[in-house]
Amino acid sequence: MLAGAELPQVQAVRSTDVRAVAEHKAPGKDGSMLQNLGRAPTALTVHGVATDPAALDLVSTLKDRLRTGDPVEWVADITTDTSIEQVLVDDLQVRQLAGRPDRYAYTVTLREYLEPVAPAPVDPLGADILADAAGLTDGLLEGLDLALPFSTGLESFVTPLTELLGRLRQANAASG
């Protein structure tokens, strides 16, 4: 049963399981390490023949499932060990067979549907950065009020320091 529709006269069902393994060779060493990267979704290929007046409806249903790309329910006794509950119609091949009206050979490739894992929330700057920044700038405005008296208080040092700088330049030129 695929999406509630019975697949008639199934001739063969083939399942394919693939494990992803990465091999890492250590430089200058014999042998290697294998890293298990999990498995790919199981693929099922179903071959069959539909030979009744509803065969064309089955073909159009399979085509609709292929076009939409939505996961559909899958129930089969032969694949109970694989515990596949939902599949995506990955490929569909249909041939009209001669000799009888409403006779179609079909090959449908199904892929196990695995619910995508929601990505972990990413907060690159940290959740409390705004509060930290606000805490650092709290006393900033009060400190600016002190800047004006400080700068006017420095005016009394400008003339003596300017004279000192002039004398240092003269002494440096005389010694050089």
Helices and strands as residue ranges (DSSP letters): E 10-16, E 19-25, E 32-39, E 43-50, H 55-68, E 72-73, G 80-82, E 86-96, E 104-112, H 129-137, H 140-144, H 147-153, H 155-175
